[in-house]
Amino acid sequence: MSYRNKKFNTLLVTVEDNVAIIQFNRPEAMNAVNFEMAVERIELFDGVSQDPEVRAVILTGAGDKAYCAGGDLVAFSKFGVVEARDFSDKVATAQKILTEMPKPTIAAINGFAFGGGVESILMTDLRIASDKAKLALPEINVGVFPGGGGTQRLLQNVPICRAKEMIFFGDVINAQTALEWGLINKVVPQAELMNTAKEWAKKLAQKPPFALKMAKMSINQAWSCDSDSGLKLESNVWCALFGTEDQKEGMQAFIEKRKPVFKGR
């Protein structure tokens, strides 16, 4: 069964104009991640990742209060080590699919993004926040610390002292502070959030898909390899683009002074 035809209990998905919109859908729990959502995210992210009609992805939260309030502490309070390991493994699988998704991803942060909510934002390519958004990694206040990539990926986004400030204190920051620290790209009024995210996504959907995929892969690779290896990968995939129809179309359209039509080939 295609992910488009399946009813998920904790997620919503729509696809329109080559853009997939994924919503965390537990508004009664501030869209917090329980075990069911952890499992469903794997299937949904994988389906969207492989869907050839989808050229850009938006992640947001259902309702107007929360993007994702992180892990469901009511469920977490009953975990032992075995249950924590199982949950963590599911989260890691979903995060790997999201991080490596071969199309651009946008977080539309519509409200509270705490804990795992911030960690999911760190795995998206572009981030737009409502002026009502609040971000925090508050896990230290309940006896743990961010265990879904927060201690690793936050350092790829902000200076180490800012990362330690967020993780050690667990305090809430507003959208403007997140913008100043480099956690997000843009802050907009709440009423304009989804329209702005859709405008960005539609613009990305008009770009050459394979070139975007290769650019994303090259950028992400810089996080985990030495500069010589990264430069070699960049050169190899750049040269490979000259074997695509989109490269021929893009350059020919430029010469002919017309808008290119990219087909992902």
Stockholm file with secondary structure:
# STOCKHOLM 1.0

chainA/1-265         MSYRNKKFNTLLVTVEDNVAIIQFNRPEAMNAVNFEMAVERIELFDGVSQDPEVRAVILTGAGDKAYCAGGDLVAFSKFGVVEARDFSDKVATAQKILTEMPKPTIAAINGFAFGGGVESILMTDLRIASDKAKLALPEINVGVFPGGGGTQRLLQNVPICRAKEMIFFGDVINAQTALEWGLINKVVPQAELMNTAKEWAKKLAQKPPFALKMAKMSINQAWSCDSDSGLKLESNVWCALFGTEDQKEGMQAFIEKRKPVFKGR
#=GR chainA/1-265 SS CCGGGCCCSSEEEEEETTEEEEEECCGGGTTCBCHHHHHHHHHHHHHHHHCTTCCEEEEEESSSSEEECCBCHHHHTTCCHHHHHHHHHHHHHHHHHHHTCSSCEEEEECSEEETHHHHHHTTSSEEEEETTCEEECCGGGGTCCCTTTHHHHGGGTSCHHHHHHHHHHCCCEEHHHHHHHTSCSEEECGGGHHHHHHHHHHHHHTSCHHHHHHHHHHHHHTTSSCHHHHHHHHHHHHHHGGGSHHHHHHHHHHHTTSCCCCCCC
#=GC SS_cons         CCGGGCCCSSEEEEEETTEEEEEECCGGGTTCBCHHHHHHHHHHHHHHHHCTTCCEEEEEESSSSEEECCBCHHHHTTCCHHHHHHHHHHHHHHHHHHHTCSSCEEEEECSEEETHHHHHHTTSSEEEEETTCEEECCGGGGTCCCTTTHHHHGGGTSCHHHHHHHHHHCCCEEHHHHHHHTSCSEEECGGGHHHHHHHHHHHHHTSCHHHHHHHHHHHHHTTSSCHHHHHHHHHHHHHHGGGSHHHHHHHHHHHTTSCCCCCCC
//
